[in-house]
Amino acid sequence: MRNKLVAERYAKAVLFNLKKNEHKIIIQDISSLREILSEELIKAIDSFLIPQKKRFRMVHEISQDLKLNKIWENLFQILVRKHRFIIILEILSNLEFHILEVNNQLKVSLHLARKQSEEIISAIQKKIAKLLKKDVVLNIQITPEIIGGFIAETESVLIDGSIKNNLIKLINISKI
């Protein structure tokens, strides 16, 4: 619980130092960081076994590939100095959540059985946006196990329109 509160404070501090026109850029940087930061790398950067100077060089190299590299390098150095780099993923999630919230957006994972046309994805996105009363940012994943249809999920909402779920319901109804 303590790490969540600390992560929230760091995320709000970063958000405070951003201009509105940098929100989209920081979201792109967050996406890049999620690809770069493995569990092993995070542990190494947070480890007392590696000299602090080397850990500073590591975070410097990571931040150089990001668009808002000065903000990231500053945050990373503070986290290394305070031995809190271990919470970086929570900070990223918090920061993304707050930016989306400020822009009246919501991140939705959309599971599809197979790749769909932009037209179909757009129609699904509009329907979800209307239901949730927010602009929707989709994270599309191909999940063949659902057979067809889609599953849309946020942190608090699940919309299951999959064929697999409908078949399960049908089987359960026929048992009654």
C-alpha atoms as an extended CHARMM CRD file, in Angstrom:
* protein
*
       176  EXT
         1         1  MET       CA              0.0000000000        0.0000000000        0.0000000000  PROA      1               0.0000000000
         2         2  ARG       CA              2.8410000000        2.3790000000        0.8840000000  PROA      2               0.0000000000
         3         3  ASN       CA              4.4710000000        1.8980000000       -2.5510000000  PROA      3               0.0000000000
         4         4  LYS       CA              1.1890000000        2.7550000000       -4.2670000000  PROA      4               0.0000000000
         5         5  LEU       CA              0.9540000000        6.0400000000       -2.3690000000  PROA      5               0.0000000000
         6         6  VAL       CA              4.5830000000        6.8920000000       -3.0820000000  PROA      6               0.0000000000
         7         7  ALA       CA              4.1350000000        6.0110000000       -6.7750000000  PROA      7               0.0000000000
         8         8  GLU       CA              1.0650000000        8.2300000000       -6.9030000000  PROA      8               0.0000000000
         9         9  ARG       CA              3.0300000000       11.1800000000       -5.5040000000  PROA      9               0.0000000000
        10        10  TYR       CA              5.8290000000       10.7440000000       -8.0480000000  PROA      10              0.0000000000
        11        11  ALA       CA              3.3020000000       10.4560000000      -10.8900000000  PROA      11              0.0000000000
        12        12  LYS       CA              1.5280000000       13.6400000000       -9.7880000000  PROA      12              0.0000000000
        13        13  ALA       CA              4.8720000000       15.4630000000       -9.5420000000  PROA      13              0.0000000000
        14        14  VAL       CA              5.7200000000       14.4950000000      -13.1300000000  PROA      14              0.0000000000
        15        15  LEU       CA              2.2300000000       15.4630000000      -14.3050000000  PROA      15              0.0000000000
        16        16  PHE       CA              2.5600000000       18.8340000000      -12.5630000000  PROA      16              0.0000000000
        17        17  ASN       CA              5.6910000000       19.5550000000      -14.6220000000  PROA      17              0.0000000000
        18        18  LEU       CA              4.0780000000       18.6810000000      -17.9640000000  PROA      18              0.0000000000
        19        19  LYS       CA              2.3690000000       20.9980000000      -20.3890000000  PROA      19              0.0000000000
        20        20  LYS       CA             -0.9550000000       19.8330000000      -21.8190000000  PROA      20              0.0000000000
        21        21  ASN       CA              0.5950000000       19.4340000000      -25.2780000000  PROA      21              0.0000000000
        22        22  GLU       CA              3.1600000000       16.9890000000      -23.8170000000  PROA      22              0.0000000000
        23        23  HSD       CA              0.5410000000       14.5020000000      -22.5900000000  PROA      23              0.0000000000
        24        24  LYS       CA              0.4790000000       12.5120000000      -25.8200000000  PROA      24              0.0000000000
        25        25  ILE       CA              4.2900000000       12.4350000000      -25.9260000000  PROA      25              0.0000000000
        26        26  ILE       CA              4.6060000000       11.1730000000      -22.3420000000  PROA      26              0.0000000000
        27        27  ILE       CA              2.0800000000        8.3980000000      -23.0870000000  PROA      27              0.0000000000
        28        28  GLN       CA              4.3080000000        7.3240000000      -25.9970000000  PROA      28              0.0000000000
        29        29  ASP       CA              7.3460000000        7.4000000000      -23.6910000000  PROA      29              0.0000000000
        30        30  ILE       CA              5.4810000000        5.2690000000      -21.1380000000  PROA      30              0.0000000000
        31        31  SER       CA              4.7530000000        2.7130000000      -23.8300000000  PROA      31              0.0000000000
        32        32  SER       CA              8.4380000000        2.6490000000      -24.8240000000  PROA      32              0.0000000000
        33        33  LEU       CA              9.5140000000        2.2740000000      -21.1980000000  PROA      33              0.0000000000
        34        34  ARG       CA              7.2060000000       -0.7020000000      -20.6870000000  PROA      34              0.0000000000
        35        35  GLU       CA              9.0040000000       -2.4290000000      -23.5450000000  PROA      35              0.0000000000
        36        36  ILE       CA             12.4770000000       -1.5410000000      -22.2490000000  PROA      36              0.0000000000
        37        37  LEU       CA             12.0930000000       -2.1150000000      -18.4980000000  PROA      37              0.0000000000
        38        38  SER       CA             12.2980000000       -5.8030000000      -17.7010000000  PROA      38              0.0000000000
        39        39  GLU       CA             11.9650000000       -7.0530000000      -14.1370000000  PROA      39              0.0000000000
        40        40  GLU       CA             15.6920000000       -7.9210000000      -14.1070000000  PROA      40              0.0000000000
        41        41  LEU       CA             16.7110000000       -4.4540000000      -15.3130000000  PROA      41              0.0000000000
        42        42  ILE       CA             14.5210000000       -2.7510000000      -12.7080000000  PROA      42              0.0000000000
        43        43  LYS       CA             16.0360000000       -4.8920000000       -9.9500000000  PROA      43              0.0000000000
        44        44  ALA       CA             19.5600000000       -4.1750000000      -11.2000000000  PROA      44              0.0000000000
        45        45  ILE       CA             18.9600000000       -0.4260000000      -11.2540000000  PROA      45              0.0000000000
        46        46  ASP       CA             17.5520000000       -0.6080000000       -7.7270000000  PROA      46              0.0000000000
        47        47  SER       CA             20.3020000000       -2.8840000000       -6.3950000000  PROA      47              0.0000000000
        48        48  PHE       CA             22.8450000000       -1.7620000000       -3.8190000000  PROA      48              0.0000000000
        49        49  LEU       CA             25.2470000000       -4.3210000000       -5.3190000000  PROA      49              0.0000000000
        50        50  ILE       CA             25.7900000000       -2.0880000000       -8.3520000000  PROA      50              0.0000000000
        51        51  PRO       CA             27.6160000000        1.1950000000       -7.6690000000  PROA      51              0.0000000000
        52        52  GLN       CA             25.3600000000        4.2290000000       -7.7590000000  PROA      52              0.0000000000
        53        53  LYS       CA             27.4080000000        5.8820000000      -10.5400000000  PROA      53              0.0000000000
        54        54  LYS       CA             26.8240000000        2.8630000000      -12.7700000000  PROA      54              0.0000000000
        55        55  ARG       CA             23.1020000000        2.8910000000      -11.9770000000  PROA      55              0.0000000000
        56        56  PHE       CA             22.9890000000        6.6010000000      -12.8880000000  PROA      56              0.0000000000
        57        57  ARG       CA             24.6590000000        5.7650000000      -16.2340000000  PROA      57              0.0000000000
        58        58  MET       CA             22.1040000000        3.0000000000      -16.8190000000  PROA      58              0.0000000000
        59        59  VAL       CA             19.1280000000        5.3200000000      -16.3110000000  PROA      59              0.0000000000
        60        60  HSD       CA             20.8290000000        8.0330000000      -18.3570000000  PROA      60              0.0000000000
        61        61  GLU       CA             21.0860000000        5.6230000000      -21.3030000000  PROA      61              0.0000000000
        62        62  ILE       CA             17.4460000000        4.5790000000      -20.9310000000  PROA      62              0.0000000000
        63        63  SER       CA             16.2260000000        8.1700000000      -20.8010000000  PROA      63              0.0000000000
        64        64  GLN       CA             18.1880000000        9.2170000000      -23.9220000000  PROA      64              0.0000000000
        65        65  ASP       CA             15.8630000000        7.2200000000      -26.1940000000  PROA      65              0.0000000000
        66        66  LEU       CA             12.7460000000        8.9470000000      -24.8290000000  PROA      66              0.0000000000
        67        67  LYS       CA             11.1820000000       12.0840000000      -26.2740000000  PROA      67              0.0000000000
        68        68  LEU       CA             10.9050000000       13.8890000000      -22.9210000000  PROA      68              0.0000000000
        69        69  ASN       CA             14.2900000000       12.6250000000      -21.7710000000  PROA      69              0.0000000000
        70        70  LYS       CA             15.0670000000       15.4360000000      -19.3180000000  PROA      70              0.0000000000
        71        71  ILE       CA             11.9150000000       14.7740000000      -17.2940000000  PROA      71              0.0000000000
        72        72  TRP       CA             12.5950000000       11.0260000000      -17.2950000000  PROA      72              0.0000000000
        73        73  GLU       CA             16.2640000000       11.3370000000      -16.3870000000  PROA      73              0.0000000000
        74        74  ASN       CA             15.3920000000       13.6310000000      -13.4960000000  PROA      74              0.0000000000
        75        75  LEU       CA             12.7610000000       11.1830000000      -12.2040000000  PROA      75              0.0000000000
        76        76  PHE       CA             15.0570000000        8.1800000000      -12.6680000000  PROA      76              0.0000000000
        77        77  GLN       CA             17.9430000000        9.8370000000      -10.8220000000  PROA      77              0.0000000000
        78        78  ILE       CA             15.6890000000       10.7110000000       -7.8950000000  PROA      78              0.0000000000
        79        79  LEU       CA             14.4210000000        7.1150000000       -7.7730000000  PROA      79              0.0000000000
        80        80  VAL       CA             17.9670000000        5.7030000000       -7.8990000000  PROA      80              0.0000000000
        81        81  ARG       CA             19.1780000000        8.1170000000       -5.2240000000  PROA      81              0.0000000000
        82        82  LYS       CA             16.2630000000        7.2470000000       -2.9230000000  PROA      82              0.0000000000
        83        83  HSD       CA             16.4670000000        3.5250000000       -3.7780000000  PROA      83              0.0000000000
        84        84  ARG       CA             12.8910000000        3.4950000000       -5.1260000000  PROA      84              0.0000000000
        85        85  PHE       CA             13.3680000000        2.5030000000       -8.7660000000  PROA      85              0.0000000000
        86        86  ILE       CA             11.5640000000       -0.7340000000       -7.9380000000  PROA      86              0.0000000000
        87        87  ILE       CA              8.2330000000        1.1760000000       -8.0920000000  PROA      87              0.0000000000
        88        88  ILE       CA              8.8160000000        2.6170000000      -11.5880000000  PROA      88              0.0000000000
        89        89  LEU       CA              6.0930000000        0.4690000000      -13.2100000000  PROA      89              0.0000000000
        90        90  GLU       CA              3.5470000000        1.6490000000      -10.6440000000  PROA      90              0.0000000000
        91        91  ILE       CA              4.5910000000        5.2340000000      -11.3080000000  PROA      91              0.0000000000
        92        92  LEU       CA              4.1310000000        4.7050000000      -15.0590000000  PROA      92              0.0000000000
        93        93  SER       CA              0.6660000000        3.1970000000      -14.5490000000  PROA      93              0.0000000000
        94        94  ASN       CA             -0.3520000000        6.0300000000      -12.2410000000  PROA      94              0.0000000000
        95        95  LEU       CA              0.9660000000        8.6740000000      -14.5970000000  PROA      95              0.0000000000
        96        96  GLU       CA             -0.8330000000        7.1380000000      -17.5610000000  PROA      96              0.0000000000
        97        97  PHE       CA             -4.0750000000        6.8860000000      -15.5810000000  PROA      97              0.0000000000
        98        98  HSD       CA             -3.9380000000       10.5460000000      -14.5000000000  PROA      98              0.0000000000
        99        99  ILE       CA             -3.1340000000       11.8180000000      -17.9870000000  PROA      99              0.0000000000
       100       100  LEU       CA             -6.0000000000        9.8330000000      -19.4670000000  PROA      100             0.0000000000
       101       101  GLU       CA             -8.2970000000       11.0720000000      -16.6760000000  PROA      101             0.0000000000
       102       102  VAL       CA             -7.3780000000       14.7130000000      -17.2910000000  PROA      102             0.0000000000
       103       103  ASN       CA             -8.1980000000       14.2250000000      -20.9800000000  PROA      103             0.0000000000
       104       104  ASN       CA            -11.4790000000       12.3690000000      -20.2100000000  PROA      104             0.0000000000
       105       105  GLN       CA            -10.0560000000        9.1740000000      -21.6720000000  PROA      105             0.0000000000
       106       106  LEU       CA            -10.0060000000        5.5840000000      -20.5190000000  PROA      106             0.0000000000
       107       107  LYS       CA             -7.6440000000        2.7990000000      -21.5100000000  PROA      107             0.0000000000
       108       108  VAL       CA             -9.4920000000       -0.2980000000      -22.6880000000  PROA      108             0.0000000000
       109       109  SER       CA             -7.9880000000       -3.6890000000      -23.5170000000  PROA      109             0.0000000000
       110       110  LEU       CA             -9.8620000000       -5.0300000000      -26.5060000000  PROA      110             0.0000000000
       111       111  HSD       CA             -9.5050000000       -8.7770000000      -27.0840000000  PROA      111             0.0000000000
       112       112  LEU       CA            -10.4310000000       -9.9800000000      -30.5630000000  PROA      112             0.0000000000
       113       113  ALA       CA            -10.3550000000      -13.5340000000      -31.9070000000  PROA      113             0.0000000000
       114       114  ARG       CA             -8.6350000000      -12.3440000000      -35.0690000000  PROA      114             0.0000000000
       115       115  LYS       CA             -7.5150000000       -9.1360000000      -36.7510000000  PROA      115             0.0000000000
       116       116  GLN       CA            -10.4470000000       -6.9130000000      -37.7430000000  PROA      116             0.0000000000
       117       117  SER       CA            -10.8580000000       -3.9940000000      -40.1440000000  PROA      117             0.0000000000
       118       118  GLU       CA            -10.4510000000       -0.4220000000      -38.9330000000  PROA      118             0.0000000000
       119       119  GLU       CA            -14.1600000000        0.0620000000      -39.6040000000  PROA      119             0.0000000000
       120       120  ILE       CA            -15.1740000000       -2.7010000000      -37.1740000000  PROA      120             0.0000000000
       121       121  ILE       CA            -12.6680000000       -1.6010000000      -34.5320000000  PROA      121             0.0000000000
       122       122  SER       CA            -13.9090000000        1.9890000000      -34.8400000000  PROA      122             0.0000000000
       123       123  ALA       CA            -17.5290000000        0.8570000000      -34.4060000000  PROA      123             0.0000000000
       124       124  ILE       CA            -16.6170000000       -1.1510000000      -31.2920000000  PROA      124             0.0000000000
       125       125  GLN       CA            -14.6180000000        1.7870000000      -29.9290000000  PROA      125             0.0000000000
       126       126  LYS       CA            -17.5520000000        4.1900000000      -30.4100000000  PROA      126             0.0000000000
       127       127  LYS       CA            -19.9700000000        1.7730000000      -28.7000000000  PROA      127             0.0000000000
       128       128  ILE       CA            -17.6230000000        1.3350000000      -25.7090000000  PROA      128             0.0000000000
       129       129  ALA       CA            -17.0540000000        5.1110000000      -25.4880000000  PROA      129             0.0000000000
       130       130  LYS       CA            -20.8100000000        5.6810000000      -25.4370000000  PROA      130             0.0000000000
       131       131  LEU       CA            -21.2940000000        3.0740000000      -22.6860000000  PROA      131             0.0000000000
       132       132  LEU       CA            -18.4480000000        4.3800000000      -20.5190000000  PROA      132             0.0000000000
       133       133  LYS       CA            -19.0450000000        8.0790000000      -21.3040000000  PROA      133             0.0000000000
       134       134  LYS       CA            -15.3370000000        8.6530000000      -22.0000000000  PROA      134             0.0000000000
       135       135  ASP       CA            -13.0510000000        8.7280000000      -24.9770000000  PROA      135             0.0000000000
       136       136  VAL       CA            -11.5220000000        5.2840000000      -25.3410000000  PROA      136             0.0000000000
       137       137  VAL       CA             -7.8620000000        4.4750000000      -25.9630000000  PROA      137             0.0000000000
       138       138  LEU       CA             -7.6910000000        0.9010000000      -27.2210000000  PROA      138             0.0000000000
       139       139  ASN       CA             -5.0070000000       -1.6570000000      -26.5230000000  PROA      139             0.0000000000
       140       140  ILE       CA             -5.8730000000       -4.3630000000      -29.0490000000  PROA      140             0.0000000000
       141       141  GLN       CA             -4.8730000000       -7.9610000000      -28.3870000000  PROA      141             0.0000000000
       142       142  ILE       CA             -5.5440000000      -10.9800000000      -30.5560000000  PROA      142             0.0000000000
       143       143  THR       CA             -6.9490000000      -13.7970000000      -28.3870000000  PROA      143             0.0000000000
       144       144  PRO       CA             -8.0630000000      -16.7400000000      -30.5900000000  PROA      144             0.0000000000
       145       145  GLU       CA             -9.5430000000      -18.6280000000      -27.5910000000  PROA      145             0.0000000000
       146       146  ILE       CA            -12.5870000000      -16.3360000000      -27.5460000000  PROA      146             0.0000000000
       147       147  ILE       CA            -13.6130000000      -17.8400000000      -30.9410000000  PROA      147             0.0000000000
       148       148  GLY       CA            -15.3010000000      -14.6300000000      -32.1480000000  PROA      148             0.0000000000
       149       149  GLY       CA            -16.7900000000      -11.3800000000      -30.9320000000  PROA      149             0.0000000000
       150       150  PHE       CA            -14.7820000000       -9.3270000000      -28.4490000000  PROA      150             0.0000000000
       151       151  ILE       CA            -13.9580000000       -8.7640000000      -24.8000000000  PROA      151             0.0000000000
       152       152  ALA       CA            -13.3570000000       -5.1860000000      -23.6460000000  PROA      152             0.0000000000
       153       153  GLU       CA            -11.9490000000       -4.5560000000      -20.1950000000  PROA      153             0.0000000000
       154       154  THR       CA            -10.7920000000       -1.6890000000      -18.0380000000  PROA      154             0.0000000000
       155       155  GLU       CA             -9.6090000000       -1.8360000000      -14.4530000000  PROA      155             0.0000000000
       156       156  SER       CA            -13.2170000000       -1.8640000000      -13.2660000000  PROA      156             0.0000000000
       157       157  VAL       CA            -15.4320000000       -2.8880000000      -16.2060000000  PROA      157             0.0000000000
       158       158  LEU       CA            -15.6620000000       -6.0660000000      -18.2790000000  PROA      158             0.0000000000
       159       159  ILE       CA            -17.7840000000       -6.2600000000      -21.4400000000  PROA      159             0.0000000000
       160       160  ASP       CA            -17.8030000000       -9.8320000000      -22.6960000000  PROA      160             0.0000000000
       161       161  GLY       CA            -19.3340000000      -10.1850000000      -26.1210000000  PROA      161             0.0000000000
       162       162  SER       CA            -17.3260000000      -13.2600000000      -27.0620000000  PROA      162             0.0000000000
       163       163  ILE       CA            -18.7490000000      -16.3360000000      -28.7360000000  PROA      163             0.0000000000
       164       164  LYS       CA            -16.9640000000      -18.4720000000      -26.1560000000  PROA      164             0.0000000000
       165       165  ASN       CA            -18.8540000000      -16.7530000000      -23.3220000000  PROA      165             0.0000000000
       166       166  ASN       CA            -22.1660000000      -17.0740000000      -25.1690000000  PROA      166             0.0000000000
       167       167  LEU       CA            -21.5470000000      -20.8100000000      -25.6820000000  PROA      167             0.0000000000
       168       168  ILE       CA            -20.7560000000      -21.2570000000      -21.9920000000  PROA      168             0.0000000000
       169       169  LYS       CA            -23.9950000000      -19.4310000000      -21.0610000000  PROA      169             0.0000000000
       170       170  LEU       CA            -25.9420000000      -21.6050000000      -23.4990000000  PROA      170             0.0000000000
       171       171  ILE       CA            -24.4850000000      -24.7900000000      -22.0030000000  PROA      171             0.0000000000
       172       172  ASN       CA            -25.2700000000      -23.5990000000      -18.4570000000  PROA      172             0.0000000000
       173       173  ILE       CA            -28.8620000000      -22.6950000000      -19.4010000000  PROA      173             0.0000000000
       174       174  SER       CA            -29.4340000000      -26.1030000000      -20.9730000000  PROA      174             0.0000000000
       175       175  LYS       CA            -28.3330000000      -27.7900000000      -17.6980000000  PROA      175             0.0000000000
       176       176  ILE       CA            -31.1790000000      -26.1470000000      -15.8100000000  PROA      176             0.0000000000
